[in-house]
Amino acid sequence: MNTASIWVIGPIAWDTVLYVSHIPTSGRFVHASSHQERPGGQGFNVASGIFSADLPVNLVGYIGNDSVGSNLKTSISESGLELKYIQTFETASPHVTILVEESGERTMIGMEKNLLAKISTTSLPIASGDIVVWPFWVDAFFPMLKELRGKCTTIIGSNSLNSTEDLSGDVLVVSNSEVNDYKLVDKLKSKFSKIIITDGANGSKLIQGDREFAIAAMEIEVADSTGAGDSFLAGVVLSQYENRSDLDMLRVSTIWAGLTTANQQSTPVLWEFVAQELEKDKFTK
C-alpha cells in the first residue's frame, strides 16, 4: 500500500467565466449567453481532482486578504481540501476572467499579479517518497526542486520550458503549444524520466528514453476546455501514485480531461466518473 503524500504547489484563483458566441474584435461588443463565478487556478483544480480519488493530497498556494480570498477559502473547504498550507497575502486574490466560445475554446485574462514566487515552502513537512507537483512552474521553486530531486517524485507542468534553470525531475507535462523546438525535447530526455506532451483534440504522447506512447483524444462534445490540462495532470499524478503503466497513465489522463471538457467547469470531474469510463475505453481512431 502506498503511504506517500501528494503535494500540489500552484495557483489558486477565482474565475469569472463568460460563455460567448465568439471573441469580439477590437472595439466590438458581444453578449454572454451565460456566466459563472467559480473557484479555479491550476493548483486548486489539480488538487481537487486528486482528492476526489481519495488520495492524500495537500494544496499549497496563496490567496489575498479580500472578499475573493474569503470565497476561495470557503470553496477549498467545501471541496474537502485543507486550508493548512494556504498562505494569505495582504494583497488582492488572484482573479481570472475567462471567455469560453461555442467551440469550447477558452481565452483567459489574468487580473492580478502572479505572486507564486513569494510562497514560502521551507516548513512544509514533505517526506522522502512523497510526490511533489508544480502545475505551473516559476523559477523561484528551483531551490526546492534541487532539494527534493532523488528523495521525492517530482512532476512539473506548464511554463517550465520558459525556465532559465537547468530543470530535471521525474515527469514533465507540457502542451504542444509550448514546444517551439522539438530539439529541446530531445535534450530533456536525459533530464526527465518521462515527458508528456498534450495536444488537445490531437491526443497526447509520452516519451521515455527511446520509447514513445501515443493516444488519441476522447470522442466528446467540448463545452468548456478550461479544465482540460489540469484534469490531464491530475490523471498523471494519480497514475504515478498508483504505479500504473505508461500507456494506462495516458488512458487515465485522457479520459479525465475529456470528461471534464464536456461540462461547463474548471475543476476535474469526480474520479468515480473517470473510473466508470475507463471500463468503456472510448477513444477516437
Buried (B, 14 or more C-beta within 10 A) or exposed (E): EEEBBBBBBBBBBBBBBBBBEEEEEEEEEBEEEEEBEBBBBBBBBBBBBBBBBEBBBBBBBBBBEBEBBEBBBEBBEEBEBEBEBBBBBEBBBBBBEBBBBEEBBBEBEEBBEEBBEEBEBEEBEBEEEBBBBBBBBBBEBBEBBEEBBEEBBBBBBBBBBEBEEEBBBBBBBBBBEBBEEEEEBEEBBEEBBBBBBBBBBEBBBBBBEEEEBBBBBBEBEBBBBBBBBBBBBBBBBBBBBEEBEBEBBBBBBBBBBBBBBBBBBBBBBBBEBBEEBBEEEEBEE
